[in-house]
């Protein structure tokens, strides 16, 4: 796994009223590791399966991703030249049936593709997005020779 990337199994509580999933907690190792504060939470909705949102990285921002509805494939590539996992790539599938939080540190390119119609992603960010001075570097979805097609059909 890419250094500092974490795939955290989330705790879900259920009773006869339904379910509650804890998405982010400040008393966890991932919160302590990045040592910052949470400054923005937002939801992204992809109405059509196969929608690709990729790739970008941040210089200082940490991203925390959770799929609340549907499912998605995430692809990460380490672009930190001083990292022992420089240029390594990871793939993860997250969804409402695989309740995980994906932790992405600064310097790691990341993108995702919805695998189902009406997929919803909740994103927690360590910094507030500033459109006048965005902390992001974008590259096209076909960067790194990555093939977004679904394998094992």
Rosetta constraint file for C-alpha pairs under 8 A:
AtomPair CA 1 CA 5 HARMONIC 6.91 0.50
AtomPair CA 1 CA 85 HARMONIC 7.89 0.50
AtomPair CA 1 CA 90 HARMONIC 6.60 0.50
AtomPair CA 2 CA 77 HARMONIC 7.84 0.50
AtomPair CA 2 CA 78 HARMONIC 6.56 0.50
AtomPair CA 2 CA 85 HARMONIC 5.49 0.50
AtomPair CA 2 CA 88 HARMONIC 6.56 0.50
AtomPair CA 2 CA 89 HARMONIC 7.21 0.50
AtomPair CA 2 CA 90 HARMONIC 6.95 0.50
AtomPair CA 3 CA 83 HARMONIC 7.12 0.50
AtomPair CA 3 CA 84 HARMONIC 7.22 0.50
AtomPair CA 3 CA 85 HARMONIC 6.08 0.50
AtomPair CA 4 CA 103 HARMONIC 7.88 0.50
AtomPair CA 4 CA 104 HARMONIC 7.38 0.50
AtomPair CA 4 CA 105 HARMONIC 6.34 0.50
AtomPair CA 5 CA 102 HARMONIC 7.42 0.50
AtomPair CA 5 CA 103 HARMONIC 5.43 0.50
AtomPair CA 5 CA 104 HARMONIC 5.25 0.50
AtomPair CA 5 CA 105 HARMONIC 6.38 0.50
AtomPair CA 6 CA 30 HARMONIC 7.62 0.50
AtomPair CA 6 CA 101 HARMONIC 7.87 0.50
AtomPair CA 6 CA 102 HARMONIC 5.88 0.50
AtomPair CA 6 CA 103 HARMONIC 4.98 0.50
AtomPair CA 6 CA 104 HARMONIC 7.18 0.50
AtomPair CA 7 CA 100 HARMONIC 6.28 0.50
AtomPair CA 7 CA 101 HARMONIC 5.81 0.50
AtomPair CA 7 CA 102 HARMONIC 4.76 0.50
AtomPair CA 7 CA 103 HARMONIC 6.40 0.50
AtomPair CA 8 CA 100 HARMONIC 5.23 0.50
AtomPair CA 8 CA 101 HARMONIC 5.03 0.50
AtomPair CA 8 CA 102 HARMONIC 6.42 0.50
AtomPair CA 8 CA 103 HARMONIC 7.76 0.50
AtomPair CA 9 CA 99 HARMONIC 6.34 0.50
AtomPair CA 9 CA 100 HARMONIC 4.58 0.50
AtomPair CA 9 CA 101 HARMONIC 6.67 0.50
AtomPair CA 10 CA 21 HARMONIC 6.84 0.50
AtomPair CA 10 CA 22 HARMONIC 6.35 0.50
AtomPair CA 10 CA 23 HARMONIC 6.63 0.50
AtomPair CA 10 CA 99 HARMONIC 5.73 0.50
AtomPair CA 10 CA 100 HARMONIC 5.23 0.50
AtomPair CA 10 CA 101 HARMONIC 6.70 0.50
AtomPair CA 11 CA 21 HARMONIC 5.83 0.50
AtomPair CA 11 CA 22 HARMONIC 5.79 0.50
AtomPair CA 12 CA 19 HARMONIC 6.61 0.50
AtomPair CA 12 CA 20 HARMONIC 5.55 0.50
AtomPair CA 12 CA 21 HARMONIC 4.24 0.50
AtomPair CA 12 CA 22 HARMONIC 6.47 0.50
AtomPair CA 13 CA 19 HARMONIC 5.56 0.50
AtomPair CA 13 CA 20 HARMONIC 5.16 0.50
AtomPair CA 13 CA 21 HARMONIC 6.34 0.50
AtomPair CA 14 CA 18 HARMONIC 5.58 0.50
AtomPair CA 14 CA 19 HARMONIC 4.31 0.50
AtomPair CA 14 CA 20 HARMONIC 6.40 0.50
AtomPair CA 15 CA 19 HARMONIC 6.62 0.50
AtomPair CA 23 CA 66 HARMONIC 7.15 0.50
AtomPair CA 23 CA 101 HARMONIC 6.82 0.50
AtomPair CA 24 CA 101 HARMONIC 7.90 0.50
AtomPair CA 25 CA 31 HARMONIC 7.28 0.50
AtomPair CA 26 CA 31 HARMONIC 5.47 0.50
AtomPair CA 26 CA 32 HARMONIC 7.41 0.50
AtomPair CA 27 CA 31 HARMONIC 6.89 0.50
AtomPair CA 27 CA 32 HARMONIC 7.41 0.50
AtomPair CA 28 CA 32 HARMONIC 6.42 0.50
AtomPair CA 29 CA 33 HARMONIC 5.88 0.50
AtomPair CA 30 CA 34 HARMONIC 6.46 0.50
AtomPair CA 30 CA 103 HARMONIC 7.42 0.50
AtomPair CA 31 CA 35 HARMONIC 6.05 0.50
AtomPair CA 31 CA 36 HARMONIC 7.30 0.50
AtomPair CA 32 CA 36 HARMONIC 7.75 0.50
AtomPair CA 34 CA 62 HARMONIC 7.50 0.50
AtomPair CA 34 CA 105 HARMONIC 7.96 0.50
AtomPair CA 36 CA 126 HARMONIC 6.63 0.50
AtomPair CA 37 CA 126 HARMONIC 5.74 0.50
AtomPair CA 37 CA 127 HARMONIC 7.90 0.50
AtomPair CA 38 CA 124 HARMONIC 6.94 0.50
AtomPair CA 38 CA 125 HARMONIC 5.89 0.50
AtomPair CA 38 CA 126 HARMONIC 4.52 0.50
AtomPair CA 38 CA 127 HARMONIC 6.73 0.50
AtomPair CA 39 CA 124 HARMONIC 7.85 0.50
AtomPair CA 39 CA 125 HARMONIC 6.09 0.50
AtomPair CA 39 CA 126 HARMONIC 5.33 0.50
AtomPair CA 39 CA 127 HARMONIC 5.02 0.50
AtomPair CA 39 CA 128 HARMONIC 5.38 0.50
AtomPair CA 40 CA 124 HARMONIC 5.91 0.50
AtomPair CA 40 CA 125 HARMONIC 5.17 0.50
AtomPair CA 40 CA 126 HARMONIC 6.81 0.50
AtomPair CA 40 CA 127 HARMONIC 6.39 0.50
AtomPair CA 40 CA 128 HARMONIC 5.33 0.50
AtomPair CA 40 CA 129 HARMONIC 7.75 0.50
AtomPair CA 41 CA 122 HARMONIC 7.18 0.50
AtomPair CA 41 CA 123 HARMONIC 5.61 0.50
AtomPair CA 41 CA 124 HARMONIC 4.48 0.50
AtomPair CA 41 CA 125 HARMONIC 6.26 0.50
AtomPair CA 42 CA 122 HARMONIC 5.80 0.50
AtomPair CA 42 CA 123 HARMONIC 5.34 0.50
AtomPair CA 42 CA 124 HARMONIC 6.69 0.50
AtomPair CA 43 CA 120 HARMONIC 6.76 0.50
AtomPair CA 43 CA 121 HARMONIC 5.52 0.50
AtomPair CA 43 CA 122 HARMONIC 4.45 0.50
AtomPair CA 43 CA 123 HARMONIC 6.12 0.50
AtomPair CA 44 CA 120 HARMONIC 5.69 0.50
AtomPair CA 44 CA 121 HARMONIC 5.10 0.50
AtomPair CA 44 CA 122 HARMONIC 6.49 0.50
AtomPair CA 44 CA 123 HARMONIC 7.77 0.50
AtomPair CA 45 CA 118 HARMONIC 6.54 0.50
AtomPair CA 45 CA 119 HARMONIC 5.88 0.50
AtomPair CA 45 CA 120 HARMONIC 4.53 0.50
AtomPair CA 45 CA 121 HARMONIC 6.46 0.50
AtomPair CA 46 CA 51 HARMONIC 6.63 0.50
AtomPair CA 46 CA 114 HARMONIC 6.72 0.50
AtomPair CA 46 CA 117 HARMONIC 6.97 0.50
AtomPair CA 46 CA 118 HARMONIC 5.50 0.50
AtomPair CA 46 CA 119 HARMONIC 5.29 0.50
AtomPair CA 46 CA 120 HARMONIC 6.39 0.50
AtomPair CA 47 CA 117 HARMONIC 5.28 0.50
AtomPair CA 47 CA 118 HARMONIC 4.23 0.50
AtomPair CA 47 CA 119 HARMONIC 6.55 0.50
AtomPair CA 48 CA 114 HARMONIC 7.43 0.50
AtomPair CA 48 CA 116 HARMONIC 6.92 0.50
AtomPair CA 48 CA 117 HARMONIC 4.45 0.50
AtomPair CA 48 CA 118 HARMONIC 6.18 0.50
AtomPair CA 48 CA 119 HARMONIC 7.77 0.50
AtomPair CA 49 CA 113 HARMONIC 7.66 0.50
AtomPair CA 49 CA 114 HARMONIC 5.01 0.50
AtomPair CA 49 CA 115 HARMONIC 5.01 0.50
AtomPair CA 49 CA 116 HARMONIC 4.48 0.50
AtomPair CA 49 CA 117 HARMONIC 4.53 0.50
AtomPair CA 49 CA 118 HARMONIC 7.39 0.50
AtomPair CA 49 CA 119 HARMONIC 7.53 0.50
AtomPair CA 50 CA 113 HARMONIC 5.79 0.50
AtomPair CA 50 CA 114 HARMONIC 5.27 0.50
AtomPair CA 50 CA 115 HARMONIC 5.87 0.50
AtomPair CA 50 CA 116 HARMONIC 7.47 0.50
AtomPair CA 51 CA 113 HARMONIC 5.40 0.50
AtomPair CA 51 CA 114 HARMONIC 5.51 0.50
AtomPair CA 52 CA 111 HARMONIC 7.41 0.50
AtomPair CA 52 CA 112 HARMONIC 5.84 0.50
AtomPair CA 52 CA 113 HARMONIC 4.32 0.50
AtomPair CA 52 CA 114 HARMONIC 6.81 0.50
AtomPair CA 52 CA 141 HARMONIC 7.34 0.50
AtomPair CA 53 CA 111 HARMONIC 5.48 0.50
AtomPair CA 53 CA 112 HARMONIC 5.42 0.50
AtomPair CA 53 CA 113 HARMONIC 6.27 0.50
AtomPair CA 53 CA 141 HARMONIC 7.37 0.50
AtomPair CA 54 CA 110 HARMONIC 6.47 0.50
AtomPair CA 54 CA 111 HARMONIC 3.94 0.50
AtomPair CA 54 CA 112 HARMONIC 6.14 0.50
AtomPair CA 54 CA 138 HARMONIC 7.81 0.50
AtomPair CA 54 CA 139 HARMONIC 7.38 0.50
AtomPair CA 54 CA 140 HARMONIC 6.62 0.50
AtomPair CA 54 CA 141 HARMONIC 4.92 0.50
AtomPair CA 55 CA 109 HARMONIC 5.93 0.50
AtomPair CA 55 CA 110 HARMONIC 5.30 0.50
AtomPair CA 55 CA 111 HARMONIC 4.77 0.50
AtomPair CA 55 CA 138 HARMONIC 5.83 0.50
AtomPair CA 55 CA 139 HARMONIC 5.40 0.50
AtomPair CA 55 CA 140 HARMONIC 6.11 0.50
AtomPair CA 55 CA 141 HARMONIC 5.60 0.50
AtomPair CA 55 CA 143 HARMONIC 7.69 0.50
AtomPair CA 56 CA 109 HARMONIC 5.04 0.50
AtomPair CA 56 CA 110 HARMONIC 5.67 0.50
AtomPair CA 56 CA 111 HARMONIC 6.83 0.50
AtomPair CA 56 CA 136 HARMONIC 6.27 0.50
AtomPair CA 56 CA 137 HARMONIC 5.32 0.50
AtomPair CA 56 CA 138 HARMONIC 4.28 0.50
AtomPair CA 56 CA 139 HARMONIC 6.13 0.50
AtomPair CA 57 CA 106 HARMONIC 6.68 0.50
AtomPair CA 57 CA 107 HARMONIC 5.69 0.50
AtomPair CA 57 CA 108 HARMONIC 5.51 0.50
AtomPair CA 57 CA 109 HARMONIC 4.35 0.50
AtomPair CA 57 CA 110 HARMONIC 6.34 0.50
AtomPair CA 57 CA 136 HARMONIC 5.40 0.50
AtomPair CA 57 CA 137 HARMONIC 5.42 0.50
AtomPair CA 57 CA 138 HARMONIC 6.82 0.50
AtomPair CA 58 CA 62 HARMONIC 7.61 0.50
AtomPair CA 58 CA 106 HARMONIC 5.07 0.50
AtomPair CA 58 CA 107 HARMONIC 5.66 0.50
AtomPair CA 58 CA 108 HARMONIC 7.32 0.50
AtomPair CA 58 CA 109 HARMONIC 7.77 0.50
AtomPair CA 58 CA 135 HARMONIC 5.35 0.50
AtomPair CA 58 CA 136 HARMONIC 4.55 0.50
AtomPair CA 58 CA 137 HARMONIC 6.49 0.50
AtomPair CA 59 CA 106 HARMONIC 5.27 0.50
AtomPair CA 59 CA 107 HARMONIC 5.71 0.50
AtomPair CA 59 CA 135 HARMONIC 6.11 0.50
AtomPair CA 59 CA 136 HARMONIC 6.84 0.50
AtomPair CA 60 CA 106 HARMONIC 5.27 0.50
AtomPair CA 60 CA 107 HARMONIC 7.78 0.50
AtomPair CA 60 CA 135 HARMONIC 7.17 0.50
AtomPair CA 61 CA 105 HARMONIC 7.16 0.50
AtomPair CA 61 CA 106 HARMONIC 5.53 0.50
AtomPair CA 61 CA 125 HARMONIC 6.78 0.50
AtomPair CA 61 CA 126 HARMONIC 5.55 0.50
AtomPair CA 61 CA 127 HARMONIC 5.72 0.50
AtomPair CA 61 CA 135 HARMONIC 7.19 0.50
AtomPair CA 62 CA 103 HARMONIC 7.44 0.50
AtomPair CA 62 CA 104 HARMONIC 5.86 0.50
AtomPair CA 62 CA 105 HARMONIC 4.80 0.50
AtomPair CA 62 CA 106 HARMONIC 5.55 0.50
AtomPair CA 62 CA 125 HARMONIC 5.89 0.50
AtomPair CA 62 CA 126 HARMONIC 5.30 0.50
AtomPair CA 62 CA 127 HARMONIC 7.60 0.50
AtomPair CA 63 CA 103 HARMONIC 6.03 0.50
AtomPair CA 63 CA 104 HARMONIC 5.10 0.50
AtomPair CA 63 CA 105 HARMONIC 6.60 0.50
AtomPair CA 63 CA 123 HARMONIC 6.90 0.50
AtomPair CA 63 CA 124 HARMONIC 6.06 0.50
AtomPair CA 63 CA 125 HARMONIC 4.90 0.50
AtomPair CA 63 CA 126 HARMONIC 6.74 0.50
AtomPair CA 64 CA 101 HARMONIC 6.40 0.50
AtomPair CA 64 CA 102 HARMONIC 5.53 0.50
AtomPair CA 64 CA 103 HARMONIC 4.68 0.50
AtomPair CA 64 CA 104 HARMONIC 6.27 0.50
AtomPair CA 64 CA 123 HARMONIC 5.69 0.50
AtomPair CA 64 CA 124 HARMONIC 5.02 0.50
AtomPair CA 64 CA 125 HARMONIC 6.31 0.50
AtomPair CA 65 CA 101 HARMONIC 5.58 0.50
AtomPair CA 65 CA 102 HARMONIC 5.04 0.50
AtomPair CA 65 CA 103 HARMONIC 6.68 0.50
AtomPair CA 65 CA 121 HARMONIC 6.79 0.50
AtomPair CA 65 CA 122 HARMONIC 6.00 0.50
AtomPair CA 65 CA 123 HARMONIC 4.79 0.50
AtomPair CA 65 CA 124 HARMONIC 6.55 0.50
AtomPair CA 66 CA 94 HARMONIC 7.54 0.50
AtomPair CA 66 CA 95 HARMONIC 7.85 0.50
AtomPair CA 66 CA 99 HARMONIC 7.56 0.50
AtomPair CA 66 CA 100 HARMONIC 6.46 0.50
AtomPair CA 66 CA 101 HARMONIC 5.11 0.50
AtomPair CA 66 CA 102 HARMONIC 6.67 0.50
AtomPair CA 66 CA 121 HARMONIC 5.67 0.50
AtomPair CA 66 CA 122 HARMONIC 5.15 0.50
AtomPair CA 66 CA 123 HARMONIC 6.42 0.50
AtomPair CA 67 CA 71 HARMONIC 6.44 0.50
AtomPair CA 67 CA 72 HARMONIC 7.34 0.50
AtomPair CA 67 CA 94 HARMONIC 6.26 0.50
AtomPair CA 67 CA 95 HARMONIC 5.12 0.50
AtomPair CA 67 CA 96 HARMONIC 6.19 0.50
AtomPair CA 67 CA 99 HARMONIC 7.49 0.50
AtomPair CA 67 CA 100 HARMONIC 7.94 0.50
AtomPair CA 67 CA 119 HARMONIC 7.41 0.50
AtomPair CA 67 CA 120 HARMONIC 5.81 0.50
AtomPair CA 67 CA 121 HARMONIC 4.45 0.50
AtomPair CA 67 CA 122 HARMONIC 6.13 0.50
AtomPair CA 68 CA 95 HARMONIC 6.82 0.50
AtomPair CA 68 CA 96 HARMONIC 5.58 0.50
AtomPair CA 68 CA 119 HARMONIC 7.75 0.50
AtomPair CA 68 CA 120 HARMONIC 5.67 0.50
AtomPair CA 68 CA 121 HARMONIC 5.98 0.50
AtomPair CA 68 CA 122 HARMONIC 6.69 0.50
AtomPair CA 69 CA 95 HARMONIC 6.61 0.50
AtomPair CA 69 CA 96 HARMONIC 5.36 0.50
AtomPair CA 69 CA 118 HARMONIC 7.22 0.50
AtomPair CA 69 CA 119 HARMONIC 5.25 0.50
AtomPair CA 69 CA 120 HARMONIC 5.03 0.50
AtomPair CA 69 CA 121 HARMONIC 7.34 0.50
AtomPair CA 70 CA 95 HARMONIC 5.62 0.50
AtomPair CA 70 CA 96 HARMONIC 5.92 0.50
AtomPair CA 70 CA 114 HARMONIC 7.75 0.50
AtomPair CA 70 CA 115 HARMONIC 7.27 0.50
AtomPair CA 70 CA 116 HARMONIC 5.50 0.50
AtomPair CA 70 CA 117 HARMONIC 7.02 0.50
AtomPair CA 70 CA 118 HARMONIC 6.41 0.50
AtomPair CA 70 CA 119 HARMONIC 4.28 0.50
AtomPair CA 70 CA 120 HARMONIC 6.49 0.50
AtomPair CA 71 CA 93 HARMONIC 7.10 0.50
AtomPair CA 71 CA 94 HARMONIC 5.62 0.50
AtomPair CA 71 CA 95 HARMONIC 3.90 0.50
AtomPair CA 71 CA 96 HARMONIC 6.51 0.50
AtomPair CA 71 CA 114 HARMONIC 6.10 0.50
AtomPair CA 71 CA 115 HARMONIC 5.35 0.50
AtomPair CA 71 CA 116 HARMONIC 5.88 0.50
AtomPair CA 71 CA 119 HARMONIC 5.98 0.50
AtomPair CA 71 CA 120 HARMONIC 7.98 0.50
AtomPair CA 72 CA 93 HARMONIC 5.67 0.50
AtomPair CA 72 CA 94 HARMONIC 5.54 0.50
AtomPair CA 72 CA 95 HARMONIC 6.26 0.50
AtomPair CA 72 CA 112 HARMONIC 6.44 0.50
AtomPair CA 72 CA 113 HARMONIC 5.43 0.50
AtomPair CA 72 CA 114 HARMONIC 4.34 0.50
AtomPair CA 72 CA 115 HARMONIC 4.95 0.50
AtomPair CA 72 CA 116 HARMONIC 7.37 0.50
AtomPair CA 72 CA 119 HARMONIC 7.33 0.50
AtomPair CA 73 CA 91 HARMONIC 6.88 0.50
AtomPair CA 73 CA 92 HARMONIC 5.68 0.50
AtomPair CA 73 CA 93 HARMONIC 4.45 0.50
AtomPair CA 73 CA 94 HARMONIC 6.52 0.50
AtomPair CA 73 CA 112 HARMONIC 5.44 0.50
AtomPair CA 73 CA 113 HARMONIC 5.30 0.50
AtomPair CA 73 CA 114 HARMONIC 6.56 0.50
AtomPair CA 73 CA 115 HARMONIC 6.83 0.50
AtomPair CA 74 CA 91 HARMONIC 5.55 0.50
AtomPair CA 74 CA 92 HARMONIC 5.10 0.50
AtomPair CA 74 CA 93 HARMONIC 6.21 0.50
AtomPair CA 74 CA 94 HARMONIC 7.71 0.50
AtomPair CA 74 CA 110 HARMONIC 7.08 0.50
AtomPair CA 74 CA 111 HARMONIC 5.73 0.50
AtomPair CA 74 CA 112 HARMONIC 4.26 0.50
AtomPair CA 74 CA 113 HARMONIC 6.63 0.50
AtomPair CA 75 CA 89 HARMONIC 7.03 0.50
AtomPair CA 75 CA 90 HARMONIC 5.75 0.50
AtomPair CA 75 CA 91 HARMONIC 4.61 0.50
AtomPair CA 75 CA 92 HARMONIC 6.64 0.50
AtomPair CA 75 CA 110 HARMONIC 5.66 0.50
AtomPair CA 75 CA 111 HARMONIC 5.47 0.50
AtomPair CA 75 CA 112 HARMONIC 6.11 0.50
AtomPair CA 76 CA 89 HARMONIC 5.39 0.50
AtomPair CA 76 CA 90 HARMONIC 5.16 0.50
AtomPair CA 76 CA 91 HARMONIC 6.50 0.50
AtomPair CA 76 CA 108 HARMONIC 6.45 0.50
AtomPair CA 76 CA 109 HARMONIC 5.47 0.50
AtomPair CA 76 CA 110 HARMONIC 4.42 0.50
AtomPair CA 76 CA 111 HARMONIC 6.69 0.50
AtomPair CA 77 CA 86 HARMONIC 7.99 0.50
AtomPair CA 77 CA 87 HARMONIC 5.93 0.50
AtomPair CA 77 CA 88 HARMONIC 5.68 0.50
AtomPair CA 77 CA 89 HARMONIC 4.37 0.50
AtomPair CA 77 CA 90 HARMONIC 6.62 0.50
AtomPair CA 77 CA 108 HARMONIC 5.56 0.50
AtomPair CA 77 CA 109 HARMONIC 5.02 0.50
AtomPair CA 77 CA 110 HARMONIC 6.53 0.50
AtomPair CA 78 CA 83 HARMONIC 7.79 0.50
AtomPair CA 78 CA 85 HARMONIC 6.47 0.50
AtomPair CA 78 CA 86 HARMONIC 5.08 0.50
AtomPair CA 78 CA 87 HARMONIC 4.93 0.50
AtomPair CA 78 CA 88 HARMONIC 5.62 0.50
AtomPair CA 78 CA 89 HARMONIC 6.59 0.50
AtomPair CA 78 CA 107 HARMONIC 6.65 0.50
AtomPair CA 78 CA 108 HARMONIC 4.50 0.50
AtomPair CA 78 CA 109 HARMONIC 6.31 0.50
AtomPair CA 79 CA 86 HARMONIC 5.76 0.50
AtomPair CA 79 CA 87 HARMONIC 5.78 0.50
AtomPair CA 79 CA 107 HARMONIC 5.59 0.50
AtomPair CA 79 CA 108 HARMONIC 5.46 0.50
AtomPair CA 79 CA 109 HARMONIC 6.70 0.50
AtomPair CA 80 CA 86 HARMONIC 5.68 0.50
AtomPair CA 80 CA 87 HARMONIC 7.85 0.50
AtomPair CA 80 CA 107 HARMONIC 5.47 0.50
AtomPair CA 80 CA 108 HARMONIC 6.97 0.50
AtomPair CA 81 CA 86 HARMONIC 5.66 0.50
AtomPair CA 82 CA 86 HARMONIC 7.14 0.50
AtomPair CA 93 CA 98 HARMONIC 7.90 0.50
AtomPair CA 94 CA 98 HARMONIC 5.45 0.50
AtomPair CA 94 CA 99 HARMONIC 6.83 0.50
AtomPair CA 94 CA 100 HARMONIC 6.56 0.50
AtomPair CA 95 CA 99 HARMONIC 6.19 0.50
AtomPair CA 95 CA 100 HARMONIC 7.81 0.50
AtomPair CA 104 CA 108 HARMONIC 6.79 0.50
AtomPair CA 104 CA 110 HARMONIC 7.82 0.50
AtomPair CA 111 CA 141 HARMONIC 7.86 0.50
AtomPair CA 113 CA 148 HARMONIC 7.80 0.50
AtomPair CA 114 CA 119 HARMONIC 6.03 0.50
AtomPair CA 115 CA 119 HARMONIC 7.51 0.50
AtomPair CA 129 CA 134 HARMONIC 6.43 0.50
AtomPair CA 129 CA 135 HARMONIC 7.47 0.50
AtomPair CA 130 CA 134 HARMONIC 5.09 0.50
AtomPair CA 130 CA 135 HARMONIC 7.54 0.50
AtomPair CA 139 CA 143 HARMONIC 6.53 0.50
AtomPair CA 141 CA 146 HARMONIC 7.70 0.50
AtomPair CA 142 CA 146 HARMONIC 5.60 0.50
AtomPair CA 142 CA 147 HARMONIC 6.91 0.50
